[in-house]
């Protein structure tokens, strides 16, 4: 997963800032690493040199493999809050996308020694099939 960091003229970009942004994004979205090709980060100071509440923003644009890009925006008083908020929003959006596509995984029945209970799964399948025939 490639992470590209962009900032406007009012935010002083540095290697340290870019590394911190990459680390934050990677740690928040690590479970989607195989599903994403690229994430673009856009840092912006909405008011320029003028101070004000919620004037720092972070927009994240993720590119899931085989899907349209997903974009989220979070505004906050500090750059750290804006980045953390955007990463959380993107995590939720990706969870929604991939959860909707894959559905919820079916829980496997397990024996006391943590082995998959094949007989129990077959029995459950046959019960469901019989119930479907009876209805």
N, C-alpha and C positions, 0 to 999 in steps of 0.2 A: 504494500500500500504506500503510495507516494503522497507526501504532504508538502504542499506549496504554501508559503506564507507571504502575503502581500500586505503592505501598509500604506496609508496615505502620507502626505507631506508633513502632517502635524504629529505623527507618531514616529519617534526616532527608532528605526529598526537597528537591531544589532544581532550578532551571532548568538549571544546569550538569550535574547528574547525569542528568537526563532527556535532555538533548542528547547526552551521552556514550553513554547506553544506545541511543538512536535511531541514532546514527552507527555504533556497533558492530553492531547488528542489521542495518542497511541494508547495510553493507559485506560482512557475512558472507552475507547472503541476497539480494544484488542480482540474481542470475540468476533468482530466482523472483518478482521484483517484479510481473510481469504475471499471475502465477498465484495471487497471494494478495490477499485483500481487506483483511485486518486481522491484526495480531499484538498480542496482549496480553501485557504483561510484569508479573509479580508478584514483587516483591522482598520478602524476609522474613528477619527475624532470629529463628531458631528458639528461642533461649534468652533472648530479651529482653535485659535488662541484664547477665546473667551471661556471662562469657567461656567459650569452649569451642571445640574443633576442629569444623570443618565445620558451624558453626551459622548460616551465611548461605546462603540459597537463592535461586535464580532459577527461576521456572517460566515457560515461554513457551507460549502457546497460539496456534497459527496457524490461520487459516481459509482453506484452499485453495478456489478457486472450484469449485462443484459437488461438493464432497467434505465428509466429516465433519471436524470440527476435529482437529488433531494437537497433543498436549500433551507437553512434555518438562520434566524437573526436573533441576537440577544443584546440589549442595551443595558449599561450599568454605569455606576459611578467610577469604577476602576477597571483597568484593562483585565486584571485577573478575574474579576467577577464576570465580565463580559465573555471571556474565553470559557470559563467553567460553565456558565449558563448555556452558552451555545453548544458546547460539547454534550451537556446533559440533554438538551432539546434534540440534538442529532441522534443520540443514543436511543431516545424514545421513538423518534421517527423511523429509525432503522429496525427497531424491535417490532414496531407496528407493521412495516413492510414485510419483513421476513417471517414474522409470525402469521400474517395473513396468507402468505404464499405456502408455507409449510404446514400450517395447522398445528395443533398441539400434539406433541409426541404422546403416544400411548404408553402408559405405564406397564412394564413387564411384571408378571408375577414371579416372585423369587422364593426359593426354598430357604430354610434356616441357614444353610451354608453358602448363601448368596449365589446359587446357581439358578439359571432361568428354568422355571417350572413348565416344561414343554407339555406335559400331560394336562396341567391346569389350563394352559392356553388353548389346547385342542378341545378340552371340555367346554370352555367358555365359548369358543367358536361354534361348536355343535349346538349348544343351548341357544345362542343368538340365531342360528340358522333355523332351528326348530320353531322358535318364537315367530320368526318372519313367515314361516309356512303356515302357522296357525292363525295368523292375523289376516 
